[in-house]
Amino acid sequence: AVLCDSTSNNQQCSNRRLGIVLERLQRPQQQCRRHHQGLLKERRAGE
């Protein structure tokens, strides 16, 4: 039973990840660029 539960949970997780990726792809490019620049700034600040 535990194995069945864990596999179904993994399936749900991968489905959720796919949904997030699809959402990102559907977003306008500008938002993606802004988000990417924000990540770069955070990395530089962290160094």
mmCIF file as Biopython writes it, N, C-alpha, C and O atoms, coordinates in Angstrom:
data_model
#
loop_
_atom_site.group_PDB
_atom_site.id
_atom_site.type_symbol
_atom_site.label_atom_id
_atom_site.label_alt_id
_atom_site.label_comp_id
_atom_site.label_asym_id
_atom_site.label_entity_id
_atom_site.label_seq_id
_atom_site.pdbx_PDB_ins_code
_atom_site.Cartn_x
_atom_site.Cartn_y
_atom_site.Cartn_z
_atom_site.occupancy
_atom_site.B_iso_or_equiv
_atom_site.auth_seq_id
_atom_site.auth_asym_id
_atom_site.pdbx_PDB_model_num
ATOM 1   N N  . ALA A ? 1  ? 0.845  -1.210 0.000   1.0 0.0 1  A 1 
ATOM 2   C CA . ALA A ? 1  ? 0.000  0.000  0.000   1.0 0.0 1  A 1 
ATOM 3   C C  . ALA A ? 1  ? 0.878  1.257  0.000   1.0 0.0 1  A 1 
ATOM 4   O O  . ALA A ? 1  ? 0.581  2.227  -0.698  1.0 0.0 1  A 1 
ATOM 5   N N  . VAL A ? 2  ? 1.955  1.232  0.783   1.0 0.0 2  A 1 
ATOM 6   C CA . VAL A ? 2  ? 2.847  2.393  0.862   1.0 0.0 2  A 1 
ATOM 7   C C  . VAL A ? 2  ? 3.468  2.665  -0.503  1.0 0.0 2  A 1 
ATOM 8   O O  . VAL A ? 2  ? 3.558  3.818  -0.924  1.0 0.0 2  A 1 
ATOM 9   N N  . LEU A ? 3  ? 3.898  1.609  -1.198  1.0 0.0 3  A 1 
ATOM 10  C CA . LEU A ? 3  ? 4.504  1.779  -2.519  1.0 0.0 3  A 1 
ATOM 11  C C  . LEU A ? 3  ? 3.512  2.416  -3.480  1.0 0.0 3  A 1 
ATOM 12  O O  . LEU A ? 3  ? 3.865  3.330  -4.225  1.0 0.0 3  A 1 
ATOM 13  N N  . CYS A ? 4  ? 2.270  1.937  -3.468  1.0 0.0 4  A 1 
ATOM 14  C CA . CYS A ? 4  ? 1.244  2.500  -4.350  1.0 0.0 4  A 1 
ATOM 15  C C  . CYS A ? 4  ? 1.057  3.988  -4.044  1.0 0.0 4  A 1 
ATOM 16  O O  . CYS A ? 4  ? 0.973  4.815  -4.952  1.0 0.0 4  A 1 
ATOM 17  N N  . ASP A ? 5  ? 0.993  4.308  -2.764  1.0 0.0 5  A 1 
ATOM 18  C CA . ASP A ? 5  ? 0.791  5.702  -2.370  1.0 0.0 5  A 1 
ATOM 19  C C  . ASP A ? 5  ? 1.942  6.573  -2.871  1.0 0.0 5  A 1 
ATOM 20  O O  . ASP A ? 5  ? 1.721  7.652  -3.420  1.0 0.0 5  A 1 
ATOM 21  N N  . SER A ? 6  ? 3.164  6.096  -2.680  1.0 0.0 6  A 1 
ATOM 22  C CA . SER A ? 6  ? 4.316  6.921  -3.054  1.0 0.0 6  A 1 
ATOM 23  C C  . SER A ? 6  ? 4.361  7.117  -4.567  1.0 0.0 6  A 1 
ATOM 24  O O  . SER A ? 6  ? 4.701  8.203  -5.036  1.0 0.0 6  A 1 
ATOM 25  N N  . THR A ? 7  ? 4.022  6.080  -5.339  1.0 0.0 7  A 1 
ATOM 26  C CA . THR A ? 7  ? 4.069  6.232  -6.797  1.0 0.0 7  A 1 
ATOM 27  C C  . THR A ? 7  ? 2.996  7.200  -7.264  1.0 0.0 7  A 1 
ATOM 28  O O  . THR A ? 7  ? 3.243  8.019  -8.149  1.0 0.0 7  A 1 
ATOM 29  N N  . SER A ? 8  ? 1.819  7.117  -6.684  1.0 0.0 8  A 1 
ATOM 30  C CA . SER A ? 8  ? 0.755  8.044  -7.095  1.0 0.0 8  A 1 
ATOM 31  C C  . SER A ? 8  ? 1.129  9.467  -6.692  1.0 0.0 8  A 1 
ATOM 32  O O  . SER A ? 8  ? 0.833  10.416 -7.418  1.0 0.0 8  A 1 
ATOM 33  N N  . ASN A ? 9  ? 1.777  9.620  -5.535  1.0 0.0 9  A 1 
ATOM 34  C CA . ASN A ? 9  ? 2.229  10.950 -5.113  1.0 0.0 9  A 1 
ATOM 35  C C  . ASN A ? 9  ? 3.276  11.488 -6.080  1.0 0.0 9  A 1 
ATOM 36  O O  . ASN A ? 9  ? 3.247  12.663 -6.447  1.0 0.0 9  A 1 
ATOM 37  N N  . ASN A ? 10 ? 4.202  10.619 -6.492  1.0 0.0 10 A 1 
ATOM 38  C CA . ASN A ? 10 ? 5.227  11.048 -7.449  1.0 0.0 10 A 1 
ATOM 39  C C  . ASN A ? 10 ? 4.580  11.488 -8.755  1.0 0.0 10 A 1 
ATOM 40  O O  . ASN A ? 10 ? 4.991  12.479 -9.358  1.0 0.0 10 A 1 
ATOM 41  N N  . GLN A ? 11 ? 3.560  10.740 -9.187  1.0 0.0 11 A 1 
ATOM 42  C CA . GLN A ? 11 ? 2.869  11.098 -10.431 1.0 0.0 11 A 1 
ATOM 43  C C  . GLN A ? 11 ? 2.243  12.477 -10.281 1.0 0.0 11 A 1 
ATOM 44  O O  . GLN A ? 11 ? 2.346  13.305 -11.186 1.0 0.0 11 A 1 
ATOM 45  N N  . GLN A ? 12 ? 1.596  12.732 -9.148  1.0 0.0 12 A 1 
ATOM 46  C CA . GLN A ? 12 ? 0.975  14.038 -8.909  1.0 0.0 12 A 1 
ATOM 47  C C  . GLN A ? 12 ? 2.033  15.132 -8.925  1.0 0.0 12 A 1 
ATOM 48  O O  . GLN A ? 12 ? 1.812  16.205 -9.487  1.0 0.0 12 A 1 
ATOM 49  N N  . CYS A ? 13 ? 3.175  14.867 -8.314  1.0 0.0 13 A 1 
ATOM 50  C CA . CYS A ? 13 ? 4.250  15.865 -8.264  1.0 0.0 13 A 1 
ATOM 51  C C  . CYS A ? 13 ? 4.735  16.197 -9.665  1.0 0.0 13 A 1 
ATOM 52  O O  . CYS A ? 13 ? 4.900  17.368 -10.006 1.0 0.0 13 A 1 
ATOM 53  N N  . SER A ? 14 ? 4.967  15.158 -10.490 1.0 0.0 14 A 1 
ATOM 54  C CA . SER A ? 14 ? 5.470  15.406 -11.844 1.0 0.0 14 A 1 
ATOM 55  C C  . SER A ? 14 ? 4.412  16.129 -12.663 1.0 0.0 14 A 1 
ATOM 56  O O  . SER A ? 14 ? 4.745  16.990 -13.477 1.0 0.0 14 A 1 
ATOM 57  N N  . ASN A ? 15 ? 3.138  15.792 -12.458 1.0 0.0 15 A 1 
ATOM 58  C CA . ASN A ? 15 ? 2.066  16.492 -13.164 1.0 0.0 15 A 1 
ATOM 59  C C  . ASN A ? 15 ? 2.056  17.960 -12.774 1.0 0.0 15 A 1 
ATOM 60  O O  . ASN A ? 15 ? 1.877  18.834 -13.622 1.0 0.0 15 A 1 
ATOM 61  N N  . ARG A ? 16 ? 2.248  18.227 -11.497 1.0 0.0 16 A 1 
ATOM 62  C CA . ARG A ? 16 ? 2.258  19.607 -11.015 1.0 0.0 16 A 1 
ATOM 63  C C  . ARG A ? 16 ? 3.432  20.362 -11.638 1.0 0.0 16 A 1 
ATOM 64  O O  . ARG A ? 16 ? 3.291  21.505 -12.073 1.0 0.0 16 A 1 
ATOM 65  N N  . ARG A ? 17 ? 4.592  19.703 -11.675 1.0 0.0 17 A 1 
ATOM 66  C CA . ARG A ? 17 ? 5.778  20.340 -12.267 1.0 0.0 17 A 1 
ATOM 67  C C  . ARG A ? 17 ? 5.528  20.658 -13.731 1.0 0.0 17 A 1 
ATOM 68  O O  . ARG A ? 17 ? 5.861  21.746 -14.201 1.0 0.0 17 A 1 
ATOM 69  N N  . LEU A ? 18 ? 4.936  19.702 -14.456 1.0 0.0 18 A 1 
ATOM 70  C CA . LEU A ? 18 ? 4.623  19.933 -15.870 1.0 0.0 18 A 1 
ATOM 71  C C  . LEU A ? 18 ? 3.705  21.133 -16.009 1.0 0.0 18 A 1 
ATOM 72  O O  . LEU A ? 18 ? 3.909  21.975 -16.884 1.0 0.0 18 A 1 
ATOM 73  N N  . GLY A ? 19 ? 2.693  21.218 -15.151 1.0 0.0 19 A 1 
ATOM 74  C CA . GLY A ? 19 ? 1.765  22.341 -15.205 1.0 0.0 19 A 1 
ATOM 75  C C  . GLY A ? 19 ? 2.483  23.660 -14.983 1.0 0.0 19 A 1 
ATOM 76  O O  . GLY A ? 19 ? 2.201  24.648 -15.661 1.0 0.0 19 A 1 
ATOM 77  N N  . ILE A ? 20 ? 3.420  23.678 -14.027 1.0 0.0 20 A 1 
ATOM 78  C CA . ILE A ? 20 ? 4.175  24.906 -13.741 1.0 0.0 20 A 1 
ATOM 79  C C  . ILE A ? 20 ? 5.005  25.295 -14.958 1.0 0.0 20 A 1 
ATOM 80  O O  . ILE A ? 20 ? 5.066  26.469 -15.323 1.0 0.0 20 A 1 
ATOM 81  N N  . VAL A ? 21 ? 5.647  24.306 -15.589 1.0 0.0 21 A 1 
ATOM 82  C CA . VAL A ? 21 ? 6.472  24.579 -16.776 1.0 0.0 21 A 1 
ATOM 83  C C  . VAL A ? 21 ? 5.599  25.142 -17.887 1.0 0.0 21 A 1 
ATOM 84  O O  . VAL A ? 21 ? 5.975  26.110 -18.548 1.0 0.0 21 A 1 
ATOM 85  N N  . LEU A ? 22 ? 4.425  24.531 -18.094 1.0 0.0 22 A 1 
ATOM 86  C CA . LEU A ? 22 ? 3.525  25.007 -19.150 1.0 0.0 22 A 1 
ATOM 87  C C  . LEU A ? 22 ? 3.085  26.430 -18.860 1.0 0.0 22 A 1 
ATOM 88  O O  . LEU A ? 22 ? 3.017  27.257 -19.769 1.0 0.0 22 A 1 
ATOM 89  N N  . GLU A ? 23 ? 2.785  26.722 -17.598 1.0 0.0 23 A 1 
ATOM 90  C CA . GLU A ? 23 ? 2.375  28.086 -17.228 1.0 0.0 23 A 1 
ATOM 91  C C  . GLU A ? 23 ? 3.483  29.073 -17.570 1.0 0.0 23 A 1 
ATOM 92  O O  . GLU A ? 23 ? 3.220  30.150 -18.106 1.0 0.0 23 A 1 
ATOM 93  N N  . ARG A ? 24 ? 4.729  28.701 -17.259 1.0 0.0 24 A 1 
ATOM 94  C CA . ARG A ? 24 ? 5.864  29.587 -17.540 1.0 0.0 24 A 1 
ATOM 95  C C  . ARG A ? 24 ? 5.992  29.827 -19.039 1.0 0.0 24 A 1 
ATOM 96  O O  . ARG A ? 24 ? 6.257  30.947 -19.477 1.0 0.0 24 A 1 
ATOM 97  N N  . LEU A ? 25 ? 5.799  28.755 -19.828 1.0 0.0 25 A 1 
ATOM 98  C CA . LEU A ? 25 ? 5.934  28.892 -21.280 1.0 0.0 25 A 1 
ATOM 99  C C  . LEU A ? 25 ? 4.862  29.820 -21.835 1.0 0.0 25 A 1 
ATOM 100 O O  . LEU A ? 25 ? 5.093  30.529 -22.815 1.0 0.0 25 A 1 
ATOM 101 N N  . GLN A ? 26 ? 3.684  29.813 -21.203 1.0 0.0 26 A 1 
ATOM 102 C CA . GLN A ? 26 ? 2.577  30.620 -21.706 1.0 0.0 26 A 1 
ATOM 103 C C  . GLN A ? 26 ? 2.714  32.085 -21.300 1.0 0.0 26 A 1 
ATOM 104 O O  . GLN A ? 26 ? 2.075  32.954 -21.893 1.0 0.0 26 A 1 
ATOM 105 N N  . ARG A ? 27 ? 3.532  32.361 -20.304 1.0 0.0 27 A 1 
ATOM 106 C CA . ARG A ? 27 ? 3.700  33.750 -19.858 1.0 0.0 27 A 1 
ATOM 107 C C  . ARG A ? 27 ? 4.432  34.565 -20.916 1.0 0.0 27 A 1 
ATOM 108 O O  . ARG A ? 27 ? 5.208  34.011 -21.695 1.0 0.0 27 A 1 
ATOM 109 N N  . PRO A ? 28 ? 4.197  35.869 -20.953 1.0 0.0 28 A 1 
ATOM 110 C CA . PRO A ? 28 ? 4.933  36.725 -21.887 1.0 0.0 28 A 1 
ATOM 111 C C  . PRO A ? 28 ? 6.428  36.713 -21.592 1.0 0.0 28 A 1 
ATOM 112 O O  . PRO A ? 28 ? 6.852  36.544 -20.449 1.0 0.0 28 A 1 
ATOM 113 N N  . GLN A ? 29 ? 7.224  36.898 -22.658 1.0 0.0 29 A 1 
ATOM 114 C CA . GLN A ? 29 ? 8.685  36.822 -22.513 1.0 0.0 29 A 1 
ATOM 115 C C  . GLN A ? 29 ? 9.206  37.879 -21.549 1.0 0.0 29 A 1 
ATOM 116 O O  . GLN A ? 29 ? 10.135 37.612 -20.787 1.0 0.0 29 A 1 
ATOM 117 N N  . GLN A ? 30 ? 8.626  39.070 -21.568 1.0 0.0 30 A 1 
ATOM 118 C CA . GLN A ? 30 ? 9.111  40.157 -20.701 1.0 0.0 30 A 1 
ATOM 119 C C  . GLN A ? 30 ? 9.150  39.715 -19.249 1.0 0.0 30 A 1 
ATOM 120 O O  . GLN A ? 30 ? 10.141 39.935 -18.554 1.0 0.0 30 A 1 
ATOM 121 N N  . GLN A ? 31 ? 8.062  39.089 -18.788 1.0 0.0 31 A 1 
ATOM 122 C CA . GLN A ? 31 ? 8.020  38.651 -17.393 1.0 0.0 31 A 1 
ATOM 123 C C  . GLN A ? 31 ? 9.151  37.677 -17.110 1.0 0.0 31 A 1 
ATOM 124 O O  . GLN A ? 31 ? 9.797  37.739 -16.064 1.0 0.0 31 A 1 
ATOM 125 N N  . CYS A ? 32 ? 9.382  36.768 -18.066 1.0 0.0 32 A 1 
ATOM 126 C CA . CYS A ? 32 ? 10.450 35.786 -17.877 1.0 0.0 32 A 1 
ATOM 127 C C  . CYS A ? 32 ? 11.793 36.492 -17.744 1.0 0.0 32 A 1 
ATOM 128 O O  . CYS A ? 32 ? 12.597 36.155 -16.875 1.0 0.0 32 A 1 
ATOM 129 N N  . ARG A ? 33 ? 12.029 37.480 -18.615 1.0 0.0 33 A 1 
ATOM 130 C CA . ARG A ? 33 ? 13.310 38.199 -18.573 1.0 0.0 33 A 1 
ATOM 131 C C  . ARG A ? 33 ? 13.465 38.924 -17.248 1.0 0.0 33 A 1 
ATOM 132 O O  . ARG A ? 33 ? 14.532 38.898 -16.636 1.0 0.0 33 A 1 
ATOM 133 N N  . ARG A ? 34 ? 12.391 39.570 -16.810 1.0 0.0 34 A 1 
ATOM 134 C CA . ARG A ? 34 ? 12.446 40.294 -15.526 1.0 0.0 34 A 1 
ATOM 135 C C  . ARG A ? 34 ? 12.789 39.327 -14.408 1.0 0.0 34 A 1 
ATOM 136 O O  . ARG A ? 34 ? 13.632 39.610 -13.557 1.0 0.0 34 A 1 
ATOM 137 N N  . HIS A ? 35 ? 12.116 38.169 -14.423 1.0 0.0 35 A 1 
ATOM 138 C CA . HIS A ? 35 ? 12.338 37.167 -13.389 1.0 0.0 35 A 1 
ATOM 139 C C  . HIS A ? 35 ? 13.796 36.699 -13.429 1.0 0.0 35 A 1 
ATOM 140 O O  . HIS A ? 35 ? 14.438 36.552 -12.389 1.0 0.0 35 A 1 
ATOM 141 N N  . HIS A ? 36 ? 14.311 36.468 -14.646 1.0 0.0 36 A 1 
ATOM 142 C CA . HIS A ? 36 ? 15.690 35.999 -14.796 1.0 0.0 36 A 1 
ATOM 143 C C  . HIS A ? 36 ? 16.666 37.044 -14.270 1.0 0.0 36 A 1 
ATOM 144 O O  . HIS A ? 36 ? 17.617 36.706 -13.565 1.0 0.0 36 A 1 
ATOM 145 N N  . GLN A ? 37 ? 16.438 38.302 -14.607 1.0 0.0 37 A 1 
ATOM 146 C CA . GLN A ? 37 ? 17.309 39.380 -14.120 1.0 0.0 37 A 1 
ATOM 147 C C  . GLN A ? 37 ? 17.271 39.434 -12.600 1.0 0.0 37 A 1 
ATOM 148 O O  . GLN A ? 37 ? 18.300 39.642 -11.958 1.0 0.0 37 A 1 
ATOM 149 N N  . GLY A ? 38 ? 16.090 39.247 -12.025 1.0 0.0 38 A 1 
ATOM 150 C CA . GLY A ? 38 ? 15.965 39.239 -10.568 1.0 0.0 38 A 1 
ATOM 151 C C  . GLY A ? 38 ? 16.803 38.127 -9.958  1.0 0.0 38 A 1 
ATOM 152 O O  . GLY A ? 38 ? 17.461 38.325 -8.937  1.0 0.0 38 A 1 
ATOM 153 N N  . LEU A ? 39 ? 16.776 36.945 -10.592 1.0 0.0 39 A 1 
ATOM 154 C CA . LEU A ? 39 ? 17.573 35.830 -10.090 1.0 0.0 39 A 1 
ATOM 155 C C  . LEU A ? 39 ? 19.061 36.163 -10.157 1.0 0.0 39 A 1 
ATOM 156 O O  . LEU A ? 39 ? 19.808 35.879 -9.220  1.0 0.0 39 A 1 
ATOM 157 N N  . LEU A ? 40 ? 19.489 36.766 -11.267 1.0 0.0 40 A 1 
ATOM 158 C CA . LEU A ? 40 ? 20.904 37.127 -11.408 1.0 0.0 40 A 1 
ATOM 159 C C  . LEU A ? 40 ? 21.312 38.116 -10.326 1.0 0.0 40 A 1 
ATOM 160 O O  . LEU A ? 40 ? 22.382 37.985 -9.732  1.0 0.0 40 A 1 
ATOM 161 N N  . LYS A ? 41 ? 20.462 39.106 -10.069 1.0 0.0 41 A 1 
ATOM 162 C CA . LYS A ? 41 ? 20.769 40.105 -9.033  1.0 0.0 41 A 1 
ATOM 163 C C  . LYS A ? 41 ? 20.898 39.427 -7.675  1.0 0.0 41 A 1 
ATOM 164 O O  . LYS A ? 41 ? 21.808 39.729 -6.904  1.0 0.0 41 A 1 
ATOM 165 N N  . GLU A ? 42 ? 19.968 38.498 -7.388  1.0 0.0 42 A 1 
ATOM 166 C CA . GLU A ? 42 ? 20.015 37.796 -6.106  1.0 0.0 42 A 1 
ATOM 167 C C  . GLU A ? 42 ? 21.319 37.017 -5.978  1.0 0.0 42 A 1 
ATOM 168 O O  . GLU A ? 42 ? 21.939 36.991 -4.915  1.0 0.0 42 A 1 
ATOM 169 N N  . ARG A ? 43 ? 21.726 36.379 -7.080  1.0 0.0 43 A 1 
ATOM 170 C CA . ARG A ? 43 ? 22.964 35.594 -7.038  1.0 0.0 43 A 1 
ATOM 171 C C  . ARG A ? 43 ? 24.154 36.499 -6.759  1.0 0.0 43 A 1 
ATOM 172 O O  . ARG A ? 43 ? 25.007 36.173 -5.934  1.0 0.0 43 A 1 
ATOM 173 N N  . ARG A ? 44 ? 24.213 37.627 -7.441  1.0 0.0 44 A 1 
ATOM 174 C CA . ARG A ? 44 ? 25.329 38.557 -7.241  1.0 0.0 44 A 1 
ATOM 175 C C  . ARG A ? 44 ? 25.342 39.065 -5.804  1.0 0.0 44 A 1 
ATOM 176 O O  . ARG A ? 44 ? 26.401 39.194 -5.190  1.0 0.0 44 A 1 
ATOM 177 N N  . ALA A ? 45 ? 24.154 39.352 -5.277  1.0 0.0 45 A 1 
ATOM 178 C CA . ALA A ? 45 ? 24.072 39.853 -3.901  1.0 0.0 45 A 1 
ATOM 179 C C  . ALA A ? 45 ? 24.525 38.767 -2.923  1.0 0.0 45 A 1 
ATOM 180 O O  . ALA A ? 45 ? 25.117 39.065 -1.886  1.0 0.0 45 A 1 
ATOM 181 N N  . GLY A ? 46 ? 24.240 37.499 -3.262  1.0 0.0 46 A 1 
ATOM 182 C CA . GLY A ? 46 ? 24.596 36.399 -2.367  1.0 0.0 46 A 1 
ATOM 183 C C  . GLY A ? 46 ? 26.085 36.112 -2.354  1.0 0.0 46 A 1 
ATOM 184 O O  . GLY A ? 46 ? 26.603 35.551 -1.389  1.0 0.0 46 A 1 
ATOM 185 N N  . GLU A ? 47 ? 26.786 36.498 -3.435  1.0 0.0 47 A 1 
ATOM 186 C CA . GLU A ? 47 ? 28.217 36.187 -3.514  1.0 0.0 47 A 1 
ATOM 187 C C  . GLU A ? 47 ? 29.057 37.089 -2.620  1.0 0.0 47 A 1 
ATOM 188 O O  . GLU A ? 47 ? 30.280 36.950 -2.577  1.0 0.0 47 A 1 
#
